[in-house]
Every structure is written in C-alpha cells, then in structure tokens.
Amino acid sequence: MTTPSADVLRQAASLLRDKATAAIHEGRTTWSAGHTLGSKSPVVVDDPEQPSVLIETFAARLERVNSYLELLGPATGLALADWLDAEAGRLSGPDVVSPHALAVARQVLGETDATP
C-alpha cells in the first residue's frame, strides 16, 4: 500500500519525467548558455554548434535567467524525477517522508503551500 505522500512524490516524478523527456530534441539532454551570432542576444541552447532548442532573452540583465535555465535542462529534470521516485519507494509510512522531497514534489505539482 502506498502512502499519500508517496503518491504525491510519484505524481511529481511522472510529471517531471514527461516534461523533461518532451524537452529533449535529437537526444540532447543538457543545455548551455551562450549568445546569438548576430545580435549577441543571450540564449540557452541544446548544442552551441547546431542548436535545435534555442531560448532567447532580449535583455542582457536576463543572462542570469539563462544561467538558471541552463542548470534545469532535461538531464536535471530526469535526475530529479528519479530522486522523487526513489524517495517514494523508500517510504514505509506517512511519518518517514523527506519534507524536502515532498516540498519539491508539491512545487512541481503547483501546490501553493509547498514549504517543508
């Protein structure tokens, strides 16, 4: 029997895995920050030489946003989904849940009160 907390963790892991997998194009799971050749606009790409995913921001001050997106590419989403599944699998009762894993899962699921 699964606990309600384990169900939340598994639902979040499933959603993360679906979204991360959908963001993979041509097998590329990591993203990097860079700039366009012409305008030098900040971008996040899945391959600096031949990008198929390109997220462009139009203000230099948003390069910090790009750095953040770079960290959270599909590879990170898949690893986070695996962690949430592992946390759900080790639960033996409602009192054993990692409050941090549950907080992450609730944020992923869009629950408003997700603090540990």
C-alpha positions in Angstrom: 0.0 0.0 0.0 1.3 3.4 -0.9 1.1 6.4 1.4 -0.5 9.7 0.2 3.0 11.3 0.4 4.4 8.5 -1.8 1.6 9.2 -4.3 2.5 12.9 -4.4 6.2 12.1 -5.0 5.3 9.7 -7.8 2.9 12.1 -9.4 5.6 14.8 -9.4 8.2 12.4 -10.7 5.9 11.4 -13.5 5.2 15.0 -14.5 8.8 15.9 -14.4 9.8 12.9 -16.5 7.1 13.7 -19.1 8.1 17.4 -19.4 11.9 16.7 -19.4 11.5 13.9 -22.0 9.4 16.2 -24.2 12.2 18.9 -23.9 14.8 16.5 -25.3 15.4 17.0 -29.0 17.8 15.0 -31.1 18.9 13.1 -27.9 20.3 16.3 -26.3 19.6 16.4 -22.6 21.9 19.3 -21.5 21.6 22.9 -22.3 24.2 25.7 -22.2 24.1 29.5 -22.1 25.5 31.5 -25.0 24.8 34.4 -27.4 23.4 34.6 -30.9 25.9 35.3 -33.6 24.3 38.4 -35.0 22.7 40.4 -32.2 24.7 38.8 -29.4 21.4 38.3 -27.5 21.7 35.9 -24.5 20.4 32.4 -25.3 20.2 28.9 -23.9 20.8 26.2 -26.5 21.0 22.4 -26.5 24.1 22.5 -28.8 26.3 25.5 -29.4 27.3 24.4 -32.9 23.9 23.4 -34.2 21.1 24.3 -31.8 17.7 22.7 -32.2 16.4 24.2 -28.9 17.0 27.9 -28.5 15.6 30.1 -25.7 16.4 33.7 -26.3 16.1 36.7 -23.9 16.3 40.2 -25.2 17.9 41.9 -22.3 21.5 41.4 -21.0 20.2 41.5 -17.4 18.3 38.3 -18.1 21.5 36.3 -18.6 21.1 35.2 -15.0 17.7 33.7 -16.0 19.5 31.8 -18.8 22.1 30.5 -16.4 19.3 29.2 -14.3 17.6 27.6 -17.3 20.9 26.0 -18.2 21.0 24.3 -14.9 17.5 23.0 -15.2 17.6 21.3 -18.6 16.1 17.9 -19.3 19.0 16.0 -17.7 18.4 17.7 -14.4 14.6 17.1 -14.7 15.2 13.4 -15.3 17.6 13.1 -12.3 15.1 15.0 -10.1 12.3 12.6 -11.2 14.5 9.6 -10.4 15.2 11.1 -6.9 11.5 11.6 -6.2 10.7 8.1 -7.3 13.4 6.7 -5.1 12.1 8.7 -2.1 8.6 7.4 -2.8 9.9 3.9 -3.0 11.6 4.0 0.4 8.5 5.2 2.3 7.1 2.8 4.8 4.6 5.2 6.4 3.4 8.8 6.4 6.0 9.9 9.1 9.1 8.8 7.1 8.7 11.2 4.2 11.5 13.6 3.5 10.0 17.0 4.0 12.3 18.5 1.3 11.4 15.9 -1.3 7.7 16.5 -0.5 8.2 20.2 -0.8 9.9 19.8 -4.2 7.1 17.5 -5.4 4.4 19.9 -4.3 6.1 22.8 -6.1 6.3 20.6 -9.3 2.6 19.9 -9.0 1.8 23.6 -8.5 0.6 23.3 -4.9 0.7 26.7 -3.2 1.8 25.7 0.3 4.9 23.6 -0.5 7.3 24.6 2.2 8.9 21.8 4.2 
